[in-house]
């Protein structure tokens, strides 16, 4: 995760504009999640793609969401690996008995 954050930071660092504001990035994440939802709906839902619509891959849309999320985290000096660990700890404590475990 640190490598991804550094790679994005190096990319953004080449431009004078730098990172957009957190609010602008939140709007962009919302846009990208909407595009991902549209592709999921086309692939797995009841809404077929129009013949005039450009072919996009779910993988690309997830990548767009990830890129903007990394930008947001970087701009706020948030270590995504640490954020991930905090959430996983929460799932392993608060939610440890929430789901039915598989038998080994």
PEVENQUI-V659565 format. One record per residue. N is the residue number from 1. RES is the residue in three letters. PSI is psi in radians with two decimals (999 if undefined). NEAR is the number of other ideal C-beta (glycine too) atoms within 10 Angstrom. D_LAST is the distance of its C-alpha to the last C-alpha in Angstrom with 1 decimal. Layout:
n;res;psi;near;d_last
N;RES;PSI;NEAR;D_LAST
N;RES;PSI;NEAR;D_LAST
//
This chain:
n;res;psi;near;d_last
1;UNK;-0.70;14;30.4
2;UNK;-0.68;10;33.4
3;UNK;-0.73;7;34.5
4;UNK;-0.78;15;34.4
5;UNK;-0.69;17;36.3
6;UNK;-0.73;13;38.9
7;UNK;-0.78;12;39.3
8;UNK;-0.73;19;40.0
9;UNK;-0.71;16;42.3
10;UNK;-0.72;9;44.2
11;UNK;-0.89;12;44.7
12;UNK;-0.58;17;45.9
13;UNK;-0.26;11;48.0
14;UNK;-0.11;7;50.3
15;UNK;2.42;8;51.7
16;UNK;-0.61;4;54.3
17;UNK;-0.52;6;52.7
18;UNK;-2.67;12;49.4
19;UNK;2.55;17;46.7
20;UNK;2.95;16;47.6
21;UNK;2.71;10;47.6
22;UNK;-0.67;12;44.3
23;UNK;-0.73;8;45.6
24;UNK;-0.69;14;46.4
25;UNK;-0.59;19;43.0
26;UNK;-0.71;13;41.4
27;UNK;-0.71;13;43.5
28;UNK;-0.70;18;42.5
29;UNK;-0.74;18;38.8
30;UNK;-0.75;11;39.4
31;UNK;-0.82;13;41.3
32;UNK;-0.66;19;38.6
33;UNK;-0.65;16;35.8
34;UNK;-0.72;12;38.2
35;UNK;-0.67;14;38.6
36;UNK;-0.77;18;34.8
37;UNK;-0.70;12;34.6
38;UNK;-0.77;16;37.3
39;UNK;-0.69;20;35.6
40;UNK;-0.75;14;32.3
41;UNK;-0.70;13;34.5
42;UNK;-0.67;17;36.4
43;UNK;-0.62;12;33.3
44;UNK;-0.13;9;31.0
45;UNK;-2.86;11;33.5
46;UNK;0.03;6;36.5
47;UNK;1.75;11;39.1
48;UNK;2.68;10;40.1
49;UNK;2.46;14;41.7
50;UNK;2.61;8;45.5
51;UNK;-0.42;5;47.0
52;UNK;-0.17;5;48.9
53;UNK;2.45;10;45.8
54;UNK;2.47;6;44.8
55;UNK;2.14;7;41.6
56;UNK;2.73;15;39.1
57;UNK;2.54;10;35.5
58;UNK;-0.68;13;32.7
59;UNK;-0.75;9;31.9
60;UNK;-0.71;11;35.4
61;UNK;-0.69;19;35.3
62;UNK;-0.70;15;32.1
63;UNK;-0.71;13;33.9
64;UNK;-0.78;18;36.9
65;UNK;-0.80;18;35.0
66;UNK;-0.76;15;33.4
67;UNK;-0.84;18;36.8
68;UNK;-0.64;22;38.5
69;UNK;-0.73;18;35.7
70;UNK;-0.71;21;36.1
71;UNK;-0.79;23;39.9
72;UNK;-0.82;20;39.6
73;UNK;-0.79;20;37.4
74;UNK;-0.76;21;39.8
75;UNK;-0.45;17;42.8
76;UNK;0.16;10;41.5
77;UNK;0.80;6;40.4
78;UNK;2.20;14;36.7
79;UNK;1.95;14;34.2
80;UNK;-0.52;17;31.4
81;UNK;-0.74;12;28.9
82;UNK;-0.72;12;29.7
83;UNK;-0.75;12;29.6
84;UNK;-0.80;11;26.2
85;UNK;-0.67;12;25.0
86;UNK;-0.74;10;26.7
87;UNK;-0.74;10;24.9
88;UNK;-0.68;10;21.4
89;UNK;-0.72;10;22.3
90;UNK;-0.79;11;23.4
91;UNK;-0.63;11;20.2
92;UNK;-0.17;9;18.2
93;UNK;-1.22;8;20.6
94;UNK;-0.70;9;22.5
95;UNK;0.31;9;19.9
96;UNK;-0.48;10;16.7
97;UNK;0.28;7;16.4
98;UNK;-0.58;7;18.0
99;UNK;2.74;8;15.2
100;UNK;2.11;6;12.4
101;UNK;2.59;7;9.0
102;UNK;2.60;5;6.4
103;UNK;2.45;4;3.8
104;UNK;999;3;0.0
//
